[in-house]
């Protein structure tokens, strides 16, 4: 059961205080659920936010101003922290997370991070605002990790479904992750037909697909009849597509990212991380993505 519910004439969304995580998206007309359940048999999360890092750091550490910060968990800490409710209306809700003495031990910046959810007809808009309240430039990554039922009813095999990338390209390249969860040198190429990637459980055997999202602004899930039942629209430089390796899990994550894991062997400073974001003192980084059924 979600901590908070927002509704409009088409959708009902459930959000938890922990991680300000979207945990349910239901169509009112037939009570159809679109989000993964969070069953720990496969993966005990539903839609965690990835902040202030996306993916893994090399050696679980990074250097900033000649200081090493160690023991950084994959995707960092925001997903596991209690957010504060700041506003709730019938069809929208806002949360915020502020830095603490504990977060500053591993991430030395003073920040306020806001997450909002706004229902608009048959879609939900997810809004992020990162405020730099430090007296120094802030460096961070930010990403989404929503898991959607695939197959549509949440049971059986994903084989025969499609991921439509809405592109004219005939193939896509995906960087392969190492056993340590870092980006290695191997690049895998996947064929597309009419912009569609054929879904099989095996395509995730080597972990997430890590894609350059240039030219990709929308990704749809389609059933074997090529009928779209859900789409995610975004404007990010990177895109992750994931389902647990070798588990035949009945869901697929579509993940718009502003940043990613370290490249294998990276030992540079925080500001040198590939695809990192820079926020000057007093500035705000505001972005959003939209889920539509």
Residue frames as qw, qx, qy, qz and C-alpha x, y, z in Angstrom:
[[0.000, 0.888, 0.460, 0.000, 0.00, 0.00, 0.00],
 [0.414, 0.470, -0.015, 0.780, 1.40, 3.36, -1.03],
 [0.261, -0.339, -0.454, 0.781, 1.83, 6.16, 1.48],
 [0.232, 0.506, 0.103, -0.825, 0.05, 8.65, -0.78],
 [0.434, 0.428, 0.748, 0.262, -2.45, 8.42, -3.65],
 [0.172, 0.446, -0.096, -0.873, -3.12, 10.97, -6.37],
 [0.442, 0.410, 0.794, 0.080, -5.90, 10.62, -8.95],
 [0.262, 0.293, -0.198, -0.898, -7.48, 12.11, -12.01],
 [0.773, 0.240, 0.104, -0.578, -10.24, 10.89, -14.32],
 [0.786, 0.411, -0.439, -0.142, -7.96, 8.32, -16.01],
 [0.641, 0.268, -0.624, 0.358, -5.21, 7.29, -13.60],
 [0.646, -0.749, 0.053, -0.135, -4.42, 6.60, -9.96],
 [0.574, 0.504, -0.505, 0.402, -0.79, 6.79, -8.82],
 [0.763, -0.635, -0.110, 0.046, 0.72, 5.60, -5.56],
 [0.409, 0.668, -0.394, 0.482, 3.89, 7.14, -4.13],
 [0.772, -0.451, -0.348, 0.281, 5.92, 6.28, -1.04],
 [0.233, -0.960, 0.155, 0.025, 7.79, 8.65, 1.27],
 [0.674, -0.420, 0.486, 0.364, 10.88, 6.45, 1.11],
 [0.431, -0.053, 0.595, 0.676, 12.74, 7.60, -1.96],
 [0.407, 0.493, 0.061, -0.767, 9.63, 9.54, -3.09],
 [0.122, -0.147, 0.905, 0.381, 9.16, 6.38, -5.15],
 [0.665, 0.157, -0.191, -0.704, 6.32, 5.83, -7.61],
 [0.246, -0.178, 0.945, -0.121, 5.08, 2.35, -6.73],
 [0.376, 0.434, 0.815, -0.076, 1.75, 2.06, -8.54],
 [0.221, 0.282, -0.274, -0.893, 0.10, 3.35, -11.71],
 [0.293, 0.321, 0.895, -0.100, -3.43, 2.09, -12.28],
 [0.173, -0.167, -0.485, -0.841, -5.95, 2.80, -15.04],
 [0.375, 0.026, 0.511, -0.773, -9.23, 3.62, -13.36],
 [0.672, 0.157, -0.268, -0.672, -11.53, 2.17, -16.02],
 [0.900, 0.022, -0.404, -0.160, -10.45, -1.43, -15.46],
 [0.670, -0.688, 0.275, -0.049, -8.10, -1.28, -12.45],
 [0.895, 0.333, -0.096, 0.279, -5.18, -2.29, -14.65],
 [0.524, -0.760, 0.227, 0.310, -1.73, -1.97, -13.06],
 [0.648, 0.731, -0.174, 0.125, 1.26, -0.88, -15.16],
 [0.029, -0.769, 0.585, -0.255, 4.07, -0.84, -12.58],
 [0.605, 0.129, -0.762, 0.190, 6.10, -3.80, -11.32],
 [0.676, -0.630, -0.318, -0.212, 5.09, -5.02, -7.85],
 [0.094, -0.754, 0.530, -0.376, 8.51, -4.95, -6.18],
 [0.973, -0.205, -0.006, -0.102, 8.50, -8.69, -5.48],
 [0.281, -0.770, 0.566, 0.084, 11.92, -9.45, -3.98],
 [0.873, 0.081, 0.467, 0.113, 12.02, -12.75, -5.88],
 [0.655, 0.561, 0.229, 0.451, 13.20, -10.67, -8.84],
 [0.300, 0.311, -0.113, 0.895, 13.81, -7.10, -7.61],
 [0.272, -0.584, -0.673, 0.363, 12.49, -5.44, -4.49],
 [0.026, -0.428, -0.057, 0.901, 12.11, -1.95, -5.96],
 [0.457, 0.666, 0.588, -0.049, 9.65, -0.34, -8.35],
 [0.406, 0.799, 0.171, 0.409, 10.85, 3.07, -9.48],
 [0.581, -0.604, -0.109, 0.535, 13.83, 4.32, -7.47],
 [0.260, 0.959, -0.092, 0.059, 15.42, 7.69, -8.16],
 [0.847, 0.021, -0.055, 0.529, 19.16, 7.58, -8.82],
 [0.084, 0.871, -0.096, 0.474, 20.85, 10.53, -7.09],
 [0.151, 0.879, -0.202, -0.404, 23.51, 11.86, -6.69],
 [0.069, -0.441, 0.807, 0.387, 25.07, 9.03, -8.72],
 [0.866, 0.271, -0.057, -0.415, 23.78, 6.72, -11.44],
 [0.890, 0.267, -0.359, 0.090, 25.25, 3.23, -11.41],
 [0.837, -0.439, -0.057, 0.323, 28.51, 2.23, -9.74],
 [0.041, 0.931, -0.363, -0.003, 31.67, 4.18, -9.06],
 [0.734, 0.374, -0.525, 0.213, 35.02, 2.54, -9.69],
 [0.434, 0.087, -0.692, 0.570, 35.98, 0.98, -6.37],
 [0.347, -0.747, -0.567, -0.020, 32.86, 2.53, -4.80],
 [0.408, -0.635, -0.117, 0.646, 34.80, 5.78, -4.35],
 [0.430, 0.769, 0.208, 0.425, 35.53, 9.12, -5.95],
 [0.516, -0.231, -0.155, 0.810, 37.88, 12.06, -5.46],
 [0.065, 0.885, 0.310, 0.342, 36.86, 15.67, -4.95],
 [0.066, -0.911, 0.243, -0.326, 39.28, 18.46, -4.05],
 [0.339, 0.493, -0.748, 0.287, 41.99, 15.91, -3.22],
 [0.471, -0.204, 0.680, -0.524, 39.74, 14.03, -0.78],
 [0.320, -0.013, -0.894, -0.315, 38.62, 10.47, -1.45],
 [0.632, -0.103, 0.311, -0.702, 35.03, 9.60, -0.50],
 [0.197, 0.186, -0.954, -0.128, 34.56, 5.85, -0.12],
 [0.144, 0.231, 0.910, -0.312, 31.85, 3.25, 0.38],
 [0.413, 0.270, -0.069, -0.867, 29.45, 4.77, -2.14],
 [0.563, 0.220, 0.784, -0.143, 26.60, 2.35, -2.87],
 [0.200, 0.251, 0.715, 0.621, 25.33, 1.74, -6.38],
 [0.081, -0.684, -0.508, -0.518, 23.00, 4.63, -7.34],
 [0.087, 0.322, -0.370, 0.867, 23.95, 6.38, -4.07],
 [0.079, -0.148, -0.788, 0.593, 21.55, 7.26, -1.26],
 [0.363, -0.003, 0.011, -0.932, 18.42, 9.20, -2.26],
 [0.613, -0.102, -0.635, -0.458, 16.40, 6.08, -3.11],
 [0.586, -0.244, -0.734, 0.241, 16.76, 4.83, 0.48],
 [0.135, -0.053, -0.412, 0.900, 16.00, 8.08, 2.33],
 [0.041, 0.691, 0.691, -0.209, 12.72, 9.45, 3.68],
 [0.139, 0.343, 0.258, 0.892, 11.53, 12.45, 1.70],
 [0.068, 0.371, 0.516, -0.769, 9.38, 15.18, 3.23],
 [0.196, 0.655, 0.680, 0.265, 5.93, 15.83, 1.80],
 [0.170, -0.215, -0.066, 0.959, 5.73, 19.52, 0.84],
 [0.442, 0.235, -0.050, -0.864, 2.51, 19.73, -1.19],
 [0.178, 0.171, 0.960, 0.131, -0.38, 17.45, -2.09],
 [0.497, 0.222, -0.045, -0.837, -3.35, 18.07, -4.36],
 [0.855, 0.165, 0.355, -0.341, -5.83, 15.61, -5.81],
 [0.872, 0.481, 0.061, 0.073, -3.79, 15.10, -8.99],
 [0.500, 0.654, -0.372, 0.429, -0.26, 16.15, -7.96],
 [0.764, -0.631, -0.046, 0.125, 2.25, 15.76, -5.14],
 [0.391, 0.755, -0.380, 0.364, 5.67, 17.15, -4.19],
 [0.851, -0.463, -0.089, 0.230, 8.44, 15.86, -1.94],
 [0.271, 0.852, -0.373, 0.247, 11.86, 17.15, -0.96],
 [0.896, -0.254, -0.140, 0.337, 15.10, 15.77, 0.43],
 [0.036, 0.948, -0.263, 0.177, 17.80, 17.94, 1.97],
 [0.615, 0.369, -0.587, 0.375, 21.41, 17.11, 2.65],
 [0.720, -0.684, -0.043, -0.110, 22.33, 16.10, 6.20],
 [0.272, -0.760, 0.590, 0.000, 25.52, 15.69, 8.21],
 [0.762, -0.084, 0.640, 0.054, 25.42, 12.02, 7.28],
 [0.732, 0.623, 0.251, 0.114, 25.08, 12.60, 3.53],
 [0.177, 0.944, -0.275, 0.053, 27.90, 15.15, 3.65],
 [0.601, -0.529, 0.588, 0.114, 30.26, 12.49, 4.96],
 [0.638, 0.084, 0.686, 0.340, 30.06, 10.75, 1.57],
 [0.327, 0.622, 0.457, 0.545, 28.80, 13.61, -0.63],
 [0.389, -0.290, -0.314, 0.816, 30.12, 16.97, 0.59],
 [0.024, -0.284, -0.307, -0.908, 27.54, 19.25, -1.02],
 [0.206, 0.347, 0.593, -0.696, 24.60, 21.07, 0.56],
 [0.147, -0.104, -0.678, -0.712, 21.55, 20.47, -1.62],
 [0.545, 0.238, 0.511, -0.621, 17.78, 20.37, -1.77],
 [0.053, 0.035, -0.873, -0.484, 16.29, 17.77, -4.09],
 [0.545, 0.236, 0.343, -0.727, 12.60, 18.01, -5.05],
 [0.033, 0.080, 0.922, 0.378, 10.51, 15.38, -6.80],
 [0.481, 0.253, 0.247, -0.802, 7.03, 16.11, -8.12],
 [0.188, 0.208, 0.922, 0.266, 4.36, 13.95, -9.76],
 [0.362, 0.348, 0.078, -0.861, 1.65, 15.52, -11.92],
 [0.440, 0.329, 0.831, 0.087, -1.18, 13.55, -13.51],
 [0.268, 0.457, -0.207, -0.822, -2.25, 14.90, -16.90],
 [0.782, 0.252, -0.249, -0.513, -5.02, 12.92, -18.64],
 [0.997, -0.013, -0.069, -0.033, -3.51, 9.47, -19.40],
 [0.659, 0.416, -0.373, 0.503, 0.04, 10.36, -18.33],
 [0.596, -0.770, -0.100, 0.203, 2.11, 11.13, -15.26],
 [0.419, 0.766, -0.245, 0.421, 4.87, 13.71, -15.41],
 [0.782, -0.459, -0.171, 0.386, 7.83, 13.19, -13.08],
 [0.201, 0.903, -0.092, 0.368, 9.64, 16.44, -12.26],
 [0.773, -0.269, -0.219, 0.531, 13.08, 16.82, -10.66],
 [0.075, 0.931, -0.102, 0.342, 14.59, 19.97, -9.17],
 [0.792, -0.194, -0.239, 0.528, 18.13, 19.90, -7.78],
 [0.060, -0.973, 0.023, -0.222, 19.15, 23.04, -5.87],
 [0.700, 0.159, -0.354, 0.600, 22.79, 23.75, -5.07],
 [0.381, -0.901, -0.101, -0.183, 22.84, 25.44, -1.64],
 [0.809, -0.243, -0.024, 0.535, 26.59, 24.91, -1.24],
 [0.042, -0.923, 0.171, 0.341, 29.28, 27.57, -1.46],
 [0.237, -0.420, 0.747, 0.457, 30.96, 25.60, -4.23],
 [0.575, 0.270, -0.496, -0.592, 30.08, 24.14, -7.61],
 [0.705, -0.098, 0.621, -0.329, 28.14, 20.90, -7.22],
 [0.334, 0.331, -0.778, -0.417, 28.68, 17.80, -9.37],
 [0.585, 0.041, 0.686, -0.432, 26.10, 15.04, -9.63],
 [0.182, -0.031, -0.833, -0.522, 24.26, 12.51, -11.76],
 [0.505, 0.158, 0.439, -0.726, 20.52, 11.90, -11.82],
 [0.278, 0.084, -0.820, -0.494, 18.38, 9.17, -13.30],
 [0.750, -0.073, 0.159, -0.637, 15.10, 7.29, -13.28],
 [0.041, 0.226, -0.973, -0.032, 14.64, 3.53, -12.88],
 [0.674, 0.062, 0.272, -0.684, 10.90, 2.78, -13.37],
 [0.115, -0.086, 0.979, 0.147, 9.91, -0.86, -13.87],
 [0.615, 0.184, -0.057, -0.765, 6.88, -1.67, -16.02],
 [0.753, 0.034, 0.631, -0.182, 5.04, -4.94, -16.38],
 [0.550, 0.538, -0.499, -0.398, 6.11, -6.95, -19.39],
 [0.022, -0.421, -0.744, -0.519, 4.20, -9.08, -20.31],
 [0.244, -0.468, -0.130, -0.839, 1.21, -6.81, -19.84],
 [0.748, -0.502, -0.256, -0.350, -0.43, -9.03, -17.24],
 [0.274, -0.735, 0.542, -0.303, 2.80, -9.54, -15.31],
 [0.779, -0.213, 0.586, -0.068, 3.06, -13.30, -15.82],
 [0.870, 0.400, 0.263, 0.122, 4.86, -15.47, -18.33],
 [0.663, -0.086, 0.277, 0.691, 7.67, -14.71, -20.75],
 [0.084, 0.755, -0.044, -0.649, 8.60, -11.36, -22.30],
 [0.327, -0.092, 0.746, 0.574, 9.56, -13.16, -25.52],
 [0.206, 0.549, 0.722, 0.367, 7.66, -11.74, -28.47],
 [0.077, -0.913, -0.286, 0.282, 7.20, -8.28, -27.01],
 [0.550, 0.537, 0.106, 0.630, 8.86, -5.20, -28.50],
 [0.313, -0.672, -0.138, 0.656, 10.72, -2.13, -27.29],
 [0.450, 0.740, 0.328, 0.377, 10.00, 0.65, -29.78],
 [0.490, -0.393, -0.050, 0.776, 12.75, 3.29, -29.74],
 [0.292, 0.895, 0.299, -0.155, 10.99, 5.51, -32.30],
 [0.205, -0.686, 0.454, 0.530, 14.11, 5.87, -34.41],
 [0.745, 0.594, -0.161, -0.258, 14.99, 5.41, -38.07],
 [0.057, -0.627, 0.776, 0.029, 18.25, 3.67, -37.14],
 [0.827, 0.134, -0.479, -0.262, 18.66, 0.05, -38.22],
 [0.771, -0.141, -0.527, 0.329, 20.62, -0.88, -35.10],
 [0.324, -0.889, 0.149, -0.289, 21.70, 0.42, -31.70],
 [0.579, 0.320, -0.609, 0.438, 24.98, 0.05, -29.85],
 [0.669, -0.706, -0.063, -0.225, 25.04, -0.78, -26.16],
 [0.143, 0.626, -0.676, 0.362, 28.07, -0.53, -23.94],
 [0.811, -0.222, -0.541, -0.034, 28.54, -3.75, -21.98],
 [0.442, -0.771, 0.299, -0.348, 28.94, -3.59, -18.22],
 [0.370, 0.383, -0.813, 0.233, 31.72, -5.50, -16.50],
 [0.604, -0.344, -0.712, 0.099, 31.19, -7.92, -13.61],
 [0.314, -0.267, -0.439, 0.799, 31.89, -4.93, -11.34],
 [0.122, 0.812, 0.548, -0.162, 29.07, -2.92, -12.90],
 [0.129, -0.667, 0.206, 0.704, 31.38, -0.51, -14.74],
 [0.685, 0.684, 0.025, -0.248, 31.32, 0.40, -18.42],
 [0.699, -0.269, 0.525, 0.404, 33.83, -1.77, -20.24],
 [0.002, -0.466, 0.517, 0.718, 35.27, -1.67, -23.75],
 [0.192, 0.213, 0.916, 0.281, 32.88, -4.21, -25.29],
 [0.400, 0.269, 0.014, -0.876, 30.07, -2.78, -27.41],
 [0.344, 0.256, 0.902, 0.047, 27.11, -4.95, -28.40],
 [0.251, 0.137, -0.335, -0.898, 25.01, -4.13, -31.44],
 [0.374, 0.348, 0.810, -0.289, 21.29, -4.93, -31.56],
 [0.055, 0.210, 0.651, 0.727, 19.31, -4.94, -34.80],
 [0.304, 0.399, 0.424, -0.754, 16.17, -2.86, -35.10],
 [0.120, 0.327, 0.769, 0.535, 13.27, -3.22, -37.49],
 [0.161, -0.719, -0.399, -0.546, 11.06, -0.17, -37.87],
 [0.121, -0.643, 0.338, -0.676, 12.71, 1.15, -34.73],
 [0.838, -0.405, 0.048, -0.362, 11.78, -1.91, -32.70],
 [0.068, 0.468, -0.860, 0.193, 13.98, -4.14, -30.59],
 [0.777, -0.176, -0.538, -0.275, 12.71, -7.70, -30.27],
 [0.435, -0.593, 0.493, -0.464, 12.43, -8.57, -26.59],
 [0.835, -0.040, -0.548, 0.023, 13.82, -11.82, -25.26],
 [0.702, -0.711, 0.019, 0.035, 14.85, -12.67, -21.74],
 [0.854, -0.032, 0.085, 0.512, 18.36, -13.32, -23.08],
 [0.369, 0.728, 0.025, 0.577, 19.06, -9.74, -24.20],
 [0.339, -0.840, 0.195, -0.376, 19.53, -8.82, -20.54],
 [0.949, -0.168, -0.180, 0.195, 21.88, -11.70, -19.71],
 [0.618, 0.147, -0.177, 0.752, 24.83, -9.27, -19.62],
 [0.180, -0.493, -0.400, 0.752, 23.01, -6.69, -17.48],
 [0.264, 0.786, 0.300, -0.472, 21.51, -3.39, -18.62],
 [0.554, 0.533, 0.328, 0.550, 21.64, -1.97, -22.11],
 [0.269, -0.680, -0.073, 0.679, 23.51, 1.34, -21.86],
 [0.491, 0.584, 0.493, 0.417, 22.53, 3.52, -24.82],
 [0.141, -0.162, 0.072, 0.974, 23.45, 6.92, -26.13],
 [0.253, 0.624, 0.689, -0.269, 20.03, 8.57, -26.29],
 [0.053, 0.423, -0.278, -0.861, 20.86, 11.07, -29.05],
 [0.357, 0.065, -0.627, -0.690, 17.87, 10.94, -31.39],
 [0.396, -0.349, -0.849, -0.033, 15.78, 8.90, -28.95],
 [0.192, -0.271, 0.227, -0.916, 13.09, 10.91, -27.17],
 [0.760, -0.125, 0.175, -0.613, 10.49, 8.23, -26.55],
 [0.143, 0.195, -0.970, -0.040, 10.48, 4.51, -25.81],
 [0.735, -0.099, -0.002, -0.671, 7.36, 2.35, -25.94],
 [0.303, -0.115, 0.940, -0.104, 6.52, -1.16, -24.79],
 [0.629, 0.203, -0.318, -0.680, 4.46, -3.11, -27.31],
 [0.782, -0.073, 0.568, -0.245, 2.73, -6.46, -27.13],
 [0.498, -0.082, 0.764, 0.402, 3.37, -9.21, -29.71],
 [0.409, 0.696, 0.569, 0.156, 0.73, -7.60, -31.97],
 [0.397, 0.180, 0.072, 0.897, 2.89, -4.43, -31.95],
 [0.255, -0.808, -0.372, -0.379, 0.24, -2.56, -29.99],
 [0.225, 0.381, -0.441, 0.780, 1.71, 0.07, -27.68],
 [0.539, -0.638, -0.545, -0.073, 0.52, -0.11, -24.09],
 [0.470, -0.817, -0.076, 0.327, 2.96, 2.24, -22.37],
 [0.602, 0.581, -0.042, 0.546, 5.53, 4.86, -23.35],
 [0.507, -0.678, -0.099, 0.522, 8.18, 6.96, -21.63],
 [0.450, 0.779, 0.094, 0.426, 9.23, 10.31, -23.13],
 [0.608, -0.655, 0.023, 0.447, 12.35, 12.21, -22.07],
 [0.458, 0.850, -0.157, 0.207, 15.22, 14.41, -23.20],
 [0.656, -0.657, 0.348, 0.131, 18.31, 12.82, -21.66],
 [0.252, 0.707, -0.619, -0.230, 21.77, 12.09, -23.09],
 [0.107, 0.242, -0.964, 0.039, 21.66, 8.47, -21.94],
 [0.793, -0.129, -0.083, -0.590, 19.15, 5.67, -21.65],
 [0.120, -0.261, 0.945, -0.159, 19.25, 2.44, -19.71],
 [0.800, -0.048, -0.263, -0.537, 17.01, -0.55, -20.46],
 [0.041, 0.360, -0.875, 0.321, 17.12, -3.32, -17.90],
 [0.870, -0.285, -0.115, -0.385, 15.59, -6.47, -16.53],
 [0.570, -0.600, 0.558, -0.057, 17.39, -8.75, -14.04],
 [0.343, 0.513, -0.746, -0.249, 19.95, -10.97, -15.75],
 [0.380, 0.101, -0.917, -0.064, 19.02, -14.62, -16.24],
 [0.194, 0.125, 0.744, -0.627, 15.86, -14.39, -14.12],
 [0.081, -0.389, -0.763, -0.510, 13.13, -14.10, -16.80],
 [0.007, -0.381, -0.525, 0.761, 11.58, -11.34, -14.68],
 [0.218, 0.645, 0.695, 0.232, 8.15, -10.10, -15.85],
 [0.009, -0.951, -0.164, 0.263, 9.11, -6.44, -16.16],
 [0.631, 0.366, 0.103, 0.676, 11.33, -4.06, -18.09],
 [0.279, -0.749, -0.162, 0.579, 12.89, -0.85, -16.79],
 [0.451, 0.689, 0.220, 0.522, 13.06, 2.17, -19.10],
 [0.561, -0.634, -0.181, 0.500, 15.60, 4.51, -17.52],
 [0.332, 0.859, 0.022, 0.389, 16.28, 8.10, -18.66],
 [0.738, -0.427, -0.119, 0.509, 19.68, 9.12, -17.29],
 [0.167, 0.941, -0.192, 0.223, 21.64, 12.31, -16.78],
 [0.165, -0.671, 0.703, -0.166, 24.85, 10.42, -16.04],
 [0.935, 0.052, -0.324, -0.139, 25.99, 6.83, -15.72],
 [0.870, -0.432, 0.093, 0.218, 28.43, 4.50, -14.01],
 [0.191, -0.773, 0.491, 0.354, 32.19, 5.01, -14.20],
 [0.767, 0.511, -0.377, -0.091, 34.14, 3.67, -17.11],
 [0.946, -0.233, -0.058, 0.220, 36.39, 0.76, -16.13],
 [0.705, 0.069, -0.075, 0.702, 39.70, 2.08, -14.81],
 [0.025, 0.808, 0.102, 0.579, 38.52, 5.66, -14.22],
 [0.620, -0.387, -0.408, 0.547, 40.45, 7.26, -11.35],
 [0.211, 0.438, 0.079, 0.870, 39.85, 10.95, -12.01],
 [0.059, 0.097, 0.452, -0.885, 38.20, 13.71, -10.03],
 [0.308, 0.513, 0.720, -0.352, 34.44, 14.02, -9.58],
 [0.331, 0.729, 0.028, -0.598, 34.16, 16.83, -12.11],
 [0.122, 0.466, -0.732, -0.482, 35.88, 14.66, -14.73],
 [0.462, 0.167, 0.863, -0.120, 33.28, 11.88, -14.69],
 [0.018, -0.102, -0.686, -0.720, 31.73, 11.30, -18.10],
 [0.288, -0.524, -0.617, -0.512, 28.19, 12.70, -18.48],
 [0.321, -0.438, -0.581, 0.606, 28.32, 14.33, -15.04],
 [0.007, 0.843, 0.379, 0.382, 26.32, 17.50, -14.36],
 [0.397, -0.001, -0.286, 0.872, 27.66, 20.77, -13.00],
 [0.208, -0.831, -0.473, -0.206, 25.56, 23.16, -10.93],
 [0.272, 0.437, -0.255, 0.818, 26.88, 26.57, -9.90],
 [0.132, -0.218, -0.647, 0.718, 26.27, 28.07, -6.46],
 [0.299, 0.359, 0.329, -0.821, 22.60, 28.97, -6.03],
 [0.406, 0.206, -0.562, -0.691, 21.51, 27.40, -9.32],
 [0.711, 0.081, 0.562, -0.415, 18.73, 24.85, -9.92],
 [0.085, 0.177, -0.871, -0.451, 18.77, 21.89, -12.30],
 [0.610, 0.238, 0.450, -0.607, 15.18, 21.16, -13.40],
 [0.236, 0.193, -0.819, -0.487, 14.24, 18.24, -15.66],
 [0.695, 0.074, 0.433, -0.569, 11.31, 15.87, -16.19],
 [0.115, 0.087, -0.900, -0.411, 10.12, 12.77, -17.97],
 [0.635, 0.051, 0.125, -0.760, 6.62, 11.48, -18.71],
 [0.170, 0.035, 0.984, 0.034, 4.99, 8.05, -18.53],
 [0.542, 0.179, -0.104, -0.814, 1.92, 7.63, -20.75],
 [0.412, 0.087, 0.904, -0.071, -0.51, 4.73, -21.01]]
